Amino acid sequence: MCPWARWSIQSQDQHLAHGHDLELLCYLDLPTDVLHQTITESEAENLLAEAEKGRTFEETIVPESSEIEKAVSLLRKAERPLIVFGKGAAYGRAEGEMRKLVERTGIPFLPTPMGKGLVNDDHELAASAARSLAIGKCDVALVVGARLNWLLHFGESPKWDKDVKFILVDVCEEEIKLRKPHLGLVGDAKKVLEMINKEIKDDPFCLGNSHPWVEAVSKKVKDNLSRMEAQLAKDVVPFNFLTPMRIIRDAILGLGSPAPVVVSEGANTMDVGRSVLVQTEPRTRLDAGTWGTMGVGLGYCIAAAVANPDRLVVAVEGDSGFGFSAMEVETLVRYKLPVVVIVFNNGGVYGGDRRSPEEVTGPFKDDPAPTSFVPGAAYHTLMEAFGGKGYLVGTPGELKSALLESFSARKPAVINVTIDPFAGAESGRMQHKN
């Protein structure tokens, strides 16, 4: 592992060397004989105390005050400023300073998927429902704890204005050098925002609700949300993606605080969930993230339940994403974790077999489409096989009842939601690759 890890060691006994920086990729090998060694409780306590004393912390890096002044000056002079924040700001627990900045300046904000909840999704300055307008027209963008990768179109035109000025806040100096923003601020998100807020407090400014930019974003948000709510209000059966997602959204919001941790993965399921599900608290959303990796959902559920024992965990999964790690429902039952897994079962990746008879030709025409699964797969019975609770639902009433019962019980459950196999949007006409 040495070529790939910052630090690699094989322990020879239980007295492992300590004091190393383990915050980046490291590899620790514990041979079987070490794992079988025993020590007294007092020895264990002394080892932990020694390790804690030996820990070294890098000094917190903060930008020069002159750089903070430049950032504030850019925001102050901007005609169409935008604040973008991501999971780095959430990890840095910057929600207090972020809310303060948004409300003090009146600048619209846009969270990345796992930055959602840092400021409430329902906030009057939230620009998620006007994303294209916000990133396409802003002239200065303060990006905090979010990478200018594919999720943000690499910060390039035509999605962004070609003349936009980026102020990029990141703990990683290499990332700032790579992206070459107009202004880069290396440092912890919370600390940098604290410095920006202090600078603004000494010479305050606020766009206000009547500012043309705020009005334009707000109008677009209201128009788009109105159109979406009109679609969400319909009870479509057989289910499309919007009807069950609305019911799930309302059930989650009905739980209040502490809000559940929402885990989401899938193609249509995750995309629709990002628009419909509302995050009201920070660090309560986990999805496929930067790399779009499917199969992480059940592992995320286990980790979230262990790390947040006071919160319910709700996984909203596409049937394909669920399939990668579905057997982990056994782990949920074994450890009695409060996880409810909701599977959007539309019979395949993007949907079931949608080919017309004319399209099914050639020597392998009797083979199934590569993106289709067994129709009507009984995913709920997998949970029941291990002693958990399974539900099969296909109507609004059935789904509402299953959510109410499973959320109240706070025990391992799978809700198998039957979705119209033609409901999802397909990418690339993959079924023609057979």
FENRA-V820461 format. One record per residue. RES is the residue in three letters. PHI is phi in whole degrees, -180 to 180 (999 if undefined). BURIAL is # if it has 24 or more other C-alpha atoms within 12 Angstrom, else .. Layout:
res = <RES,RES>
phi = <PHI,PHI>
burial = <BURIAL,BURIAL>
This chain:
res = <MET,CYS,PRO,TRP,ALA,ARG,TRP,SER,ILE,GLN,SER,GLN,ASP,GLN,HIS,LEU,ALA,HIS,GLY,HIS,ASP,LEU,GLU,LEU,LEU,CYS,TYR,LEU,ASP,LEU,PRO,THR,ASP,VAL,LEU,HIS,GLN,THR,ILE,THR,GLU,SER,GLU,ALA,GLU,ASN,LEU,LEU,ALA,GLU,ALA,GLU,LYS,GLY,ARG,THR,PHE,GLU,GLU,THR,ILE,VAL,PRO,GLU,SER,SER,GLU,ILE,GLU,LYS,ALA,VAL,SER,LEU,LEU,ARG,LYS,ALA,GLU,ARG,PRO,LEU,ILE,VAL,PHE,GLY,LYS,GLY,ALA,ALA,TYR,GLY,ARG,ALA,GLU,GLY,GLU,MET,ARG,LYS,LEU,VAL,GLU,ARG,THR,GLY,ILE,PRO,PHE,LEU,PRO,THR,PRO,MET,GLY,LYS,GLY,LEU,VAL,ASN,ASP,ASP,HIS,GLU,LEU,ALA,ALA,SER,ALA,ALA,ARG,SER,LEU,ALA,ILE,GLY,LYS,CYS,ASP,VAL,ALA,LEU,VAL,VAL,GLY,ALA,ARG,LEU,ASN,TRP,LEU,LEU,HIS,PHE,GLY,GLU,SER,PRO,LYS,TRP,ASP,LYS,ASP,VAL,LYS,PHE,ILE,LEU,VAL,ASP,VAL,CYS,GLU,GLU,GLU,ILE,LYS,LEU,ARG,LYS,PRO,HIS,LEU,GLY,LEU,VAL,GLY,ASP,ALA,LYS,LYS,VAL,LEU,GLU,MET,ILE,ASN,LYS,GLU,ILE,LYS,ASP,ASP,PRO,PHE,CYS,LEU,GLY,ASN,SER,HIS,PRO,TRP,VAL,GLU,ALA,VAL,SER,LYS,LYS,VAL,LYS,ASP,ASN,LEU,SER,ARG,MET,GLU,ALA,GLN,LEU,ALA,LYS,ASP,VAL,VAL,PRO,PHE,ASN,PHE,LEU,THR,PRO,MET,ARG,ILE,ILE,ARG,ASP,ALA,ILE,LEU,GLY,LEU,GLY,SER,PRO,ALA,PRO,VAL,VAL,VAL,SER,GLU,GLY,ALA,ASN,THR,MET,ASP,VAL,GLY,ARG,SER,VAL,LEU,VAL,GLN,THR,GLU,PRO,ARG,THR,ARG,LEU,ASP,ALA,GLY,THR,TRP,GLY,THR,MET,GLY,VAL,GLY,LEU,GLY,TYR,CYS,ILE,ALA,ALA,ALA,VAL,ALA,ASN,PRO,ASP,ARG,LEU,VAL,VAL,ALA,VAL,GLU,GLY,ASP,SER,GLY,PHE,GLY,PHE,SER,ALA,MET,GLU,VAL,GLU,THR,LEU,VAL,ARG,TYR,LYS,LEU,PRO,VAL,VAL,VAL,ILE,VAL,PHE,ASN,ASN,GLY,GLY,VAL,TYR,GLY,GLY,ASP,ARG,ARG,SER,PRO,GLU,GLU,VAL,THR,GLY,PRO,PHE,LYS,ASP,ASP,PRO,ALA,PRO,THR,SER,PHE,VAL,PRO,GLY,ALA,ALA,TYR,HIS,THR,LEU,MET,GLU,ALA,PHE,GLY,GLY,LYS,GLY,TYR,LEU,VAL,GLY,THR,PRO,GLY,GLU,LEU,LYS,SER,ALA,LEU,LEU,GLU,SER,PHE,SER,ALA,ARG,LYS,PRO,ALA,VAL,ILE,ASN,VAL,THR,ILE,ASP,PRO,PHE,ALA,GLY,ALA,GLU,SER,GLY,ARG,MET,GLN,HIS,LYS,ASN>
phi = <999,-53,-65,-110,-105,-67,-149,-138,-154,-111,-75,-94,-154,-70,-87,-74,-58,-132,94,-89,-77,-108,-78,-108,-60,-135,-129,-122,-106,-114,-62,-58,-66,-72,-61,-90,-70,-123,-137,-78,-63,-66,-62,-63,-64,-65,-62,-66,-65,-64,-63,-65,-66,-84,-66,-117,-121,-69,-63,-61,-86,-129,-69,-66,-61,-66,-71,-64,-60,-63,-62,-65,-63,-63,-67,-64,-86,-67,-89,-138,-76,-143,-108,-118,-137,-131,-67,-62,-69,-68,-60,-79,53,-97,-61,-63,-68,-68,-60,-61,-65,-61,-77,-75,-99,71,-86,-61,-130,-137,-88,-77,-52,-92,-93,-59,99,-59,-121,-50,-58,-90,-61,-64,-101,-67,-110,-57,-77,-125,-57,-62,-65,-61,-82,-81,-116,-66,-105,-136,-124,-89,-109,-118,64,-135,-89,-81,-106,-62,-63,-116,55,58,68,-114,-74,-90,-64,-101,-64,-63,-104,-62,-106,-94,-108,-106,-106,-154,-74,-103,-64,-62,-64,-66,-64,-66,-84,52,-73,-60,-145,-111,-120,-87,163,-65,-57,-63,-68,-65,-65,-61,-68,-64,-62,-66,-64,-71,-60,-71,-149,-69,-150,-151,-67,83,-65,-91,-62,-54,-70,-64,-63,-64,-66,-62,-63,-64,-60,-64,-63,-67,-65,-63,-67,-67,-64,-64,-73,-66,-69,-79,-93,-96,-136,-55,-58,-90,-83,-73,-60,-67,-67,-63,-64,-66,-56,-65,-67,-66,-63,-67,-78,70,-111,-71,-68,-64,-84,-99,-109,-144,-153,134,-86,-62,-60,-70,-64,-67,-61,-62,-87,-97,-70,-106,-101,-109,-136,-70,59,-122,-137,-129,-143,-64,66,-54,-95,59,-81,-87,103,-87,-59,-68,-64,-59,-60,-62,-63,-64,-67,-72,-77,-129,-63,-87,-113,-72,-114,-120,-101,-110,-118,-74,-66,-69,-60,-62,-61,-60,-137,-61,-65,-69,-62,-62,-64,-59,-71,-59,-98,55,-85,-79,-125,-111,-103,-109,-104,-85,-98,-109,82,159,-74,75,159,-76,-69,-107,-71,-81,-55,-68,-85,-92,-135,92,-67,-113,-63,-83,-74,-69,-62,-64,-101,-101,-110,-63,-60,66,-55,-91,-60,-64,-73,-63,-66,-64,-62,-102,102,-86,-102,-119,-132,-116,-131,-146,-133,-55,-62,-65,-68,-60,-64,-64,-66,-60,-68,-71,-65,-70,-72,54,-127,-56,-152,-123,-107,-92,-98,-77,-111,-56,-63,-99,-77,-79,-87,-99,-107,80,50,-60,-64,-80,-86,-73>
burial = <.,.,.,.,.,.,.,.,.,.,.,.,.,#,.,.,.,.,.,#,.,.,.,.,.,.,.,.,.,.,.,.,.,.,.,.,.,.,.,.,.,.,.,.,.,.,.,.,.,.,.,.,.,.,.,.,.,.,.,.,.,#,#,.,.,.,#,#,#,.,#,#,.,#,#,#,.,#,.,#,#,#,#,#,#,#,#,#,#,#,#,#,#,#,#,#,#,#,#,#,#,#,#,#,#,#,#,#,#,#,#,#,#,#,#,#,#,#,#,#,#,#,#,#,#,#,#,#,#,#,#,.,#,#,#,#,#,#,#,#,#,#,#,#,#,#,#,#,.,.,#,#,.,.,#,.,.,.,.,#,.,.,.,#,#,#,#,#,#,#,#,#,.,.,.,#,.,.,#,.,#,#,#,#,#,#,#,#,#,#,#,#,#,#,#,#,#,.,#,#,.,.,.,.,.,#,#,.,.,.,.,.,#,#,#,.,#,#,#,#,#,.,.,.,#,.,.,.,.,.,.,#,.,.,.,.,.,.,#,#,#,#,#,#,#,#,#,#,#,.,#,#,#,.,.,.,.,.,#,#,#,#,#,#,#,#,#,#,#,#,#,#,#,#,#,#,#,#,#,#,#,#,#,#,#,#,#,#,#,.,.,.,.,#,#,#,#,#,#,#,#,#,#,#,#,.,.,.,.,.,#,#,#,#,#,#,#,#,#,#,#,#,#,.,#,#,#,#,#,#,#,#,#,.,.,#,#,#,#,#,#,#,#,#,#,#,#,#,#,#,#,#,#,#,#,.,.,.,.,.,.,.,.,.,.,.,.,.,#,#,#,#,#,.,.,#,#,#,#,#,#,#,#,#,.,.,.,#,#,#,#,#,#,#,#,#,.,.,#,#,.,#,#,#,.,#,#,.,.,#,#,#,#,#,#,#,#,#,#,#,#,#,#,#,#,.,.,.,.,.,#,#,.,.>
